[in-house]
Amino acid sequence: MNYFTRCPGIYCGKELLVNGNWSDCGACPRGYRTNLSSSCVPCEDTPMFYDWLYLGFMALLALVLHWFCIDGVSMRRNIPKEVIALHLSALFEVLSASLITLQLTDPIGTFEIRSCRTRRLSDWYTLLHNPSPNYETTLHCTQEAVYPLYTMVFVFYALGIVIMLILRPMIAKKFLPKHGKFSIYAALYFYPILALLHAVGGGLIYYSFPYITIILSVLSNAAHFAFKLNQTMKSLLLSSVSDVKNVIVILGHWLLHGYGVVAVATLRGISIHPAMLVLVPLPALFYIFTARFTDPHKLDIQ
């Protein structure tokens, strides 16, 4: 048996060969990760609740973009059954892609995940941490240290595109033949963009998605109310409870805001208390009660 020495760098490791010897320092196989002694050990962790929230965020992001594009191309103020059919199609596509992705992830055929736990931001960017001993030869130890959180998202995007191309054209042709196809074209644009963002900024998104969710839900909520022609408090309140589309949009904002609050609490290690959810309707109520103070027609400009 050859003498075991620790590998340089934090991601280079050695595999135990069938003959009892250790391999040279290099990248661990997929599903393995180097330990403190530089030996490659299999990933046997189970995802934390925060990991599931992250995966849920990536699926929700695709779903919200689908719905936004469908609303944008339908050009309807209300939500007729034709548009609802496309919304349900997008929901089915995202759910199907998510479930199939879980089935294809080790252990295959189950809804469980065998993973390597994320320890630091650099775990997402092992490409940037290939060591150069004595500043000579570079050891290439790039690997998926956050197995399988990185590749799962790409599989989900690929499945989402395939399922959409199989299902959506038929539904769009039947229910919204004139504008429905544009929602497919939009998805063919934003899916590659999402994949590129994940490839470059996956680790940054992992640690910042709770704040991204809260900020986007607040901004989207404000934009929704800002497009109302009548900005009086009474009109905003009445439209928020009497118009079915407004009710659905506001409830969607509240759900996203609550998702972000729970994710922030989980990231910070704070026990999730039901009182936190009282903050969910706050952005909508704040806009409604303060809209009259921002009316430009009431500004006394000398």
N, C-alpha and C positions, 0 to 999 in steps of 0.2 A: 504494500500500500504506500502510495506517495505521501510525502509530508504535507500536512494541511497548513497553509498560511492564509491569513486574512487578505481579502481583495481590496484594492484601493477604491475609493469612491463609496457612495452609500447605496448604490443599486447594482453593483457588480457582484456576482455570486458564482459558486461552484456547484455542479451537479454530481451526485454520487453515481458512478457508472456501475454497470452490472458486474464488472470484474473486481469491484471493491475499491477502485481508485477514484480520485476526484478529478473532474475535468478542469481545464484552464478557466481563469476568470472570464466571465462574459455575462450576457443577458440570461436571466432565468427563463424557462419555458412559460408559455401562457398558462395561467392558473397557478403559478408559483411566484414566490417573492423571497428575496434574500433576507436573512435574519441578522442579528448583531454579529454573529460569527462568520458571516459571508457564505453560508450554505443555503441553497435554494430549498425552501420548504413549501409544501402545498398550501393554498389558501383554504382555510377551514372556518373562517369567520362567517357570521350571519350579518346581513346589513342592519345598521342601526335605524331607528325610526326616522332620523334626519336623512339617511340615504334614500328611504322610500319617499320622503317628501320631495327630495331632489328629482327622483325619477318621475314622480307625479307632476312636478312643475314642468319638466320637459314635455310630457304628454299634454298637459293643459295648455302650454304655449302653442303647440301645433293646433290644438282644437280651437283656441280663441282666434288664431289667425285664420283658420278655415271659416269660422262663423263671421268674422269681420269682413272677409272677402265676399262671402255669400251675401251679406247685407249690402255691401258696397255695389255689387253688380246687379242685384235684384231691383234696386231703385224703387222700393216700396216703403211708405211711411208706416204701414201696419205689418203684420206677420201673417200673410195668407197661407193656405195649406201647401201651396207650391213651394214657398220658401221654407216652410217647416220641414218638408220632405228632404230638401237639401241639407238642412241643419241636422236632421236625424241621420242622414247618410254620412255626414262628416263625423258625427258622434260614433256611429257604428264602425267606421274606418279606424278611428283612433283607438277605440276599445279593442277591436280585433287585432290591430297591430301590437298593442300593449300585451294582450294575453298570449299571442303567438311568440312574442319576444321572450316572455317569461318561460314559456314551454321549451324554447330552444336554448335557454341558458342553463348551464350546469348547476344542479343535476337535471338532465333533459327529461321532459315529460312531467315536471312538477311545477308548482308555483313558488317553490323555494329557490333561494339563491345562495350559492357558495361563493364567498367573496374574500378579498383582502381589505382590511379596514384602512381607511384614509387616515394618515397621521399628520401630514403637513401639505402645504400647497405644492411643494416640489414633487410630490408623488404623481401629480398630473402631468409633469413636464420632465420626465426622466431623460428626454432627448438633450436637455440643456445641462445635464449633469454627468456626461461621459468624462471620466477622468483621463488625464494624460500624465502617467508616471514619469518623473524626471523631464517633463515637457518634451517627450519624444513621441512614441506611438500612442494614439488615442484608443482606449478600450471602449468599444461600442456596447453599451449595456442598456440600451433603450428597451423598455418593456412596459407592460400595463401593470403598474404597481397598485392601481386602484381597481384591479380586476373584480367584476366585469363592468363596472359603472361606465367606463369610457366607451367600450365597443357596443354595449347594449343600446345606447342612444342611436348609433349609426344603423344598427339592425332595425330599430324601431322606425327610423326615417325611411329606410329602404322598403320595409313592409308597408308603411303608410302610403307610399307612392304607388306600389303595385296594387294594393287593395283599392285605392282610389281610382286608378285607371281601369280596373275591372268593373267596379260598381257605379261610380259617379256618372259616366257618360250615359248610361241607360236611364238613370233617374233624372238627370238634367234634360235629356231629350223628351222625356214624358211629361215632366212637370213645368220646366222652365226652358223651352227649346231655344229661345232667342238670347237670353243672357246667362243661362246656367253654365254654358261651356267656359265662360270667362273665369268662373271660380276655380275650374280645373287648371287653366293657364296660370292663374295667380299662385296656386299651390306648387306648380312646377317651378316657379321662381323662388318662393320662400323656403321650400324644403332644402335646396342646395345652400341657400344663405344660412339657414339654421345649422346645417351640417358643418359649414365653414366656421361659423361662430363657435360651435362646440369643439371643433378640432383645434382652434387657436386658443379659445378662452374657456375651455371646459372647467378648469380648476377655479378660475375667477368666478364663473357662474355658480359653481358648487358652493362657494363661501358667501356669495352675495345675492343669491336668488331670493331669499326672504325680503331683503330690502328692495330689490327690483320689483317684486310682486306688490309690495305696499305702495311704492312710489307710482307705479303704472296704474294701479287701481284708483289711486287718488286723482291722478291727472286725467285718466279716462272718465272718471265720475264727474270732474269739473267740466270737461269738454262736452259731455252729454247734456248737462244742464245749460251750458253756455250757448248751445245751438237753439235753445228755446226762444221764440220771438218775444213772448211775454215773460219778463223777468221779475214780476211781482211775486212776493212770498206766497200769496193765496193761489196764484196760478201754478206755481211750481209744486206746491203741496198737492193740489187737486190732480194735476197731470201725473204725479207720481203714484197715485192710488187708483185713478180712474182709467188710465190708458194701459192696456194689457202689455204692449211692447215696452213702455216705460217701466212697468213693474218688473218685468223679466230682466231688463237691462240693469236696473238698480239692485235687484236680488243677486244678479251675477257679479256685480261690483262688490257687494257685501261678502259673497262667498270667497272671492279672490282676496279681499282684504283680510278676512278671517284666516284664510290659508297662510297669508304672509305673517300675521301675528303669531300663529301657532309655530311657524317655522323659525321666526326670530327667537321665540321663547326656547325652542328646542336647541337652537344653535348656541344660545347663551347659557344653557343648562338651567333654565328657570322652570319651576313647576308650572304647568299650564293650569291656570285658575279660570273658572267660568266668568269671573268678573272682567277678564281681558276682552271677552267678546262684546262687552258693552261699548268698546271703542269702534266696533265695526261700522255702525250707522253714523258715526261722528262726521266724516267728511261730507256726506250728503246733507246732513242737517246743518252743518256749518255754512255750506254754500247757500242753502235755501234761506237761512236767517240773516245772512250778510249780503245777499245779492243786491238789495236796495241801496246799500251804501257804496256800491261800485257802479251805479248807473251813471254813464257819462253825461246824460241830459240834466242830471241834478247837480253837476259840478258848477260852482260859481266862478267862472273864469273871467277875471277882470282884464 
